[in-house]
Amino acid sequence: MLDQEELRRITQKVLSRSAADQTEVVLLSEETGLTRFANSRIHQNVAERNTQIRVRAVSGKKVGVTSTNDLSDSAIDEVTDRALRVALLQPDNPDFVSLPEPKPPPQAGSFAEATAECTPQLRAEAVSTICRLAAEQHLVASGAFTASTLQIAVANSLGVFAHAPTTVGDLTTVVMSEDSSGYASTTALDVTTIDAEKLAIEAINKALSSGHPKPLEAGKYTVILEDYAVATLLTYLSYLGFGALALQEKRSFMAGHLGKKIAGDNISIWDDGLDSSGLPVPFDFEGMPKERVDLIKNGVARSVVYDSYTANRQGKQSTGHALPAPNTYGPLPGNLFMQTGEHTTSEMLAAVERGLWVTRFHYVNPLHPLKTVLTGMTRDGTFLIQNGEITSGVKNLRFTQNVLEALGRVRMISRDSRLGRSFFGGIRVPSLLIDGFAFTGVTEF
């Protein structure tokens, strides 16, 4: 991996060779090790090492972006010149003001040496544990174990320079019988904190408990959504409306509702790029420091996240949420959190007279972004609850639900939360007990 001085040297080389009015360079240097397994056997073990240079050139109000993963002097010259040529071919962007001025980035505990040094053997040992425990129950395990190290450096011609090393490990498994499956996943900065045996037992218990699933009619049910399912809903909610560009273009559910109640009093959602219980990164892809942003607080819509472009359009300051340019999304949260509650999942289960326990969702798609209506399927562990107990597995169902309405009917929230991945970073959420969750279709599996 490139160290900080080498990253600084490359960024300064780009800046010194650029003839643009303003220039920004983003370096992403990544090493990833991946072990995949299926049918309870490892079938793929790969490693990738790559460094990408992204150059954004500004000429007046014209902006162009190019990239390369060739670090030779000639390639750096070419990508720098090409960024300006691309910019000169663009129409003026009347809303563009400037690349951001420097602000000192804060520190964040985002690097674990053990993850950076994670070996194929360590990953294989974790996979072996899962496969062995599954085989003992006559089940088949599949999944993946990834360990990644990423060096991020951002510099521009106005004096910005920010650098951070980050690490993350992900272990996911699906354990299957002939007619059931169980899912478990974990994400951590430090791979040594990942407990493969605990993960395997979680997935195995779901596969065993959901065998011989019974059909269930569509309708509205009280549900306990595990943190996996909650993370999926919140990820889509974030994508649909927690960014400033969506708000400015009036395609966000937050438009016209800032300062108004949009969820239950017990719902608070925020983004905090410095919180080490998530996946922290201290600055964004413009080198601007991350700020905590309260998105929904006690059910009230409070704010959205900004990059320099969307902030300049409204006379605001960037909150440090720029994605790599160019992108059509605008700024988006990268380290999301939902407020935990006071209950154990056992207490939540005991509070349900009749309902469903949902492990996770998949094939999720927005139907009406402004109304936050999503549709998708349950998967890998869906259970019928009767009189406070899980009584059987049920065949998967399709949901069609206004997410904000569901967040207005949250009766209980777990005191524990789990870290996972969102579209653009980390997400830590609890499990939720929700009344009146709408299921609109059934399956045969």
Summary of the structure (lengths in Angstrom):
residues: 445
radius of gyration: 23.4
end to end distance: 46.0
largest distance: 71.4
contacts: 1629
relative contact order: 0.13
helix: 24%
strand: 41%
